[in-house]
Amino acid sequence: MRDFINATLGFPALAEKTSIHAKTLHKMLGPKGNPTAANLFRILACLQEQEGIRLQVRAARAVA
């Protein structure tokens, strides 16, 4: 996700749009990061809006 952020709007712009400090974003999305669900969804919503995409989660069917 860090690469995607760097390739699109960048951490400073994401920090401004999400009201989460840039250093905090770097820590949350680092190898030992542990973002809350609220922060993760705020980041994803911002990225979706920026790129004009819509992410979906679907359950996979079990194959017998």
Rosetta constraint file for C-alpha pairs under 8 A:
AtomPair CA 1 CA 5 HARMONIC 6.20 0.50
AtomPair CA 1 CA 29 HARMONIC 7.30 0.50
AtomPair CA 2 CA 6 HARMONIC 6.16 0.50
AtomPair CA 2 CA 26 HARMONIC 7.86 0.50
AtomPair CA 2 CA 29 HARMONIC 6.55 0.50
AtomPair CA 2 CA 30 HARMONIC 7.77 0.50
AtomPair CA 3 CA 7 HARMONIC 6.05 0.50
AtomPair CA 4 CA 8 HARMONIC 6.14 0.50
AtomPair CA 5 CA 9 HARMONIC 5.99 0.50
AtomPair CA 5 CA 10 HARMONIC 5.16 0.50
AtomPair CA 5 CA 11 HARMONIC 6.51 0.50
AtomPair CA 5 CA 14 HARMONIC 7.90 0.50
AtomPair CA 5 CA 47 HARMONIC 7.79 0.50
AtomPair CA 6 CA 10 HARMONIC 4.43 0.50
AtomPair CA 6 CA 11 HARMONIC 6.60 0.50
AtomPair CA 8 CA 51 HARMONIC 7.92 0.50
AtomPair CA 9 CA 13 HARMONIC 6.01 0.50
AtomPair CA 9 CA 14 HARMONIC 6.63 0.50
AtomPair CA 9 CA 50 HARMONIC 7.56 0.50
AtomPair CA 10 CA 14 HARMONIC 6.23 0.50
AtomPair CA 11 CA 15 HARMONIC 5.89 0.50
AtomPair CA 11 CA 22 HARMONIC 5.79 0.50
AtomPair CA 11 CA 25 HARMONIC 7.40 0.50
AtomPair CA 11 CA 26 HARMONIC 7.80 0.50
AtomPair CA 12 CA 16 HARMONIC 6.35 0.50
AtomPair CA 12 CA 22 HARMONIC 5.81 0.50
AtomPair CA 13 CA 17 HARMONIC 6.21 0.50
AtomPair CA 14 CA 18 HARMONIC 5.97 0.50
AtomPair CA 14 CA 20 HARMONIC 7.97 0.50
AtomPair CA 14 CA 22 HARMONIC 7.62 0.50
AtomPair CA 14 CA 43 HARMONIC 7.57 0.50
AtomPair CA 14 CA 46 HARMONIC 7.43 0.50
AtomPair CA 15 CA 19 HARMONIC 5.52 0.50
AtomPair CA 15 CA 20 HARMONIC 4.95 0.50
AtomPair CA 15 CA 21 HARMONIC 5.29 0.50
AtomPair CA 15 CA 22 HARMONIC 5.05 0.50
AtomPair CA 15 CA 25 HARMONIC 7.21 0.50
AtomPair CA 16 CA 20 HARMONIC 7.05 0.50
AtomPair CA 16 CA 21 HARMONIC 7.67 0.50
AtomPair CA 17 CA 46 HARMONIC 7.13 0.50
AtomPair CA 18 CA 42 HARMONIC 6.53 0.50
AtomPair CA 18 CA 43 HARMONIC 6.67 0.50
AtomPair CA 18 CA 46 HARMONIC 7.16 0.50
AtomPair CA 20 CA 24 HARMONIC 6.64 0.50
AtomPair CA 20 CA 25 HARMONIC 6.63 0.50
AtomPair CA 21 CA 25 HARMONIC 6.36 0.50
AtomPair CA 22 CA 26 HARMONIC 6.29 0.50
AtomPair CA 23 CA 27 HARMONIC 6.29 0.50
AtomPair CA 24 CA 28 HARMONIC 6.04 0.50
AtomPair CA 25 CA 29 HARMONIC 6.07 0.50
AtomPair CA 26 CA 30 HARMONIC 5.90 0.50
AtomPair CA 27 CA 32 HARMONIC 7.62 0.50
AtomPair CA 27 CA 33 HARMONIC 5.55 0.50
AtomPair CA 28 CA 32 HARMONIC 7.67 0.50
AtomPair CA 28 CA 33 HARMONIC 4.15 0.50
AtomPair CA 28 CA 34 HARMONIC 5.51 0.50
AtomPair CA 28 CA 35 HARMONIC 5.07 0.50
AtomPair CA 29 CA 33 HARMONIC 5.28 0.50
AtomPair CA 29 CA 34 HARMONIC 7.37 0.50
AtomPair CA 29 CA 35 HARMONIC 7.20 0.50
AtomPair CA 35 CA 39 HARMONIC 6.14 0.50
AtomPair CA 35 CA 40 HARMONIC 6.02 0.50
AtomPair CA 36 CA 40 HARMONIC 6.16 0.50
AtomPair CA 37 CA 41 HARMONIC 6.01 0.50
AtomPair CA 38 CA 42 HARMONIC 6.13 0.50
AtomPair CA 39 CA 43 HARMONIC 6.17 0.50
AtomPair CA 40 CA 44 HARMONIC 6.16 0.50
AtomPair CA 41 CA 45 HARMONIC 5.94 0.50
AtomPair CA 42 CA 46 HARMONIC 6.27 0.50
AtomPair CA 43 CA 47 HARMONIC 6.24 0.50
AtomPair CA 44 CA 48 HARMONIC 6.04 0.50
AtomPair CA 45 CA 49 HARMONIC 6.19 0.50
AtomPair CA 46 CA 50 HARMONIC 6.10 0.50
AtomPair CA 47 CA 51 HARMONIC 6.12 0.50
AtomPair CA 48 CA 52 HARMONIC 5.65 0.50
AtomPair CA 48 CA 53 HARMONIC 4.95 0.50
AtomPair CA 48 CA 54 HARMONIC 5.84 0.50
AtomPair CA 48 CA 55 HARMONIC 7.30 0.50
AtomPair CA 49 CA 53 HARMONIC 6.79 0.50
